[in-house]
């Protein structure tokens, strides 16, 4: 282990507002703007679609309340990686981290950047061939920003989070006060037979809510993490839940259900132009672009921390390089570059929808294991004082577990080849773990 006296370390410089903006900013990206049609299509009616967004948010909130108890006890850089190791042992912690640095993190960054590339091509009326270069260029610029001190990335996250609230507020206000559709009770004549009904509608919203746990990856950089981490997670998810439900209601109140189904991923673009005209619509689209940039920034801030935490313990090949911290900025520069290179490769070879599907199954497997860990920790240390206790225990974590199991089962049913591919990539980590442990036994 590197000496704290001679080597730079991560700074605890992030306060409550930075942590809160990371939760909100890493969740609100493209999902709420591009999932309206797919959720409605699967739900079959406007009432069920609204219920799906609400239920997905409530499941996510129970997950946040559960993780908050674990995170308050382990306020270290690494988040889910640290939790799995402390609860289940080193190899499970390693596999959790390996999953995030090899699949989940790069794939999520690549997926959002690809969607952003699509928006930028349309916004500037460019040839479709520019989609991948623009996506890679955006993540490169955000990556450079995050190579400076973390307060710059945190400040940018606060600014973009405030910026993304503008299109959300515009959609909510205009939809509520100027829409003339009944947002409840409208059924679709044709419901997609391939998506599976209300359950898959909830599943689609859970994908849109995902990302809230990433703030835990910066546990070692948050001031008073036992206090701030639970507050940021719970308040952040609650704000997103309210925003998502109101945005969905506003869109359903303004656009007929059949029209939303026909528009597909262009629903929000149509809303912007119909509500605010050509110029206003472009301004609203700028807000959506800012939203996605902020989401990317939050993810690029957090995922390299996992790689850094693993490399610092020599659990990855080339750990000496991956654990490098810039002496001036105190940022894991090499880990950031590697994550972004992996994401750039994925942008060039995979469809953004496929990228999302590839990673979501594996991360939810580790989610459910961590939720179960709340019960294990209480049983192991019944007399230990907890900085934060999950409200409504044991019902709250049980709901979180059932929600995660629902995602896992739905993914197995919908995409067995993708699930098997995810398993294979995770299992590749096992020989890497034992090789590194054999060569660096005191570091693991």
Order of alpha helices (4+ residues) and beta strands (2+ residues): alpha-alpha-alpha-alpha-alpha-alpha-alpha-alpha-alpha-alpha-alpha-alpha-alpha-alpha-alpha-alpha-alpha-alpha
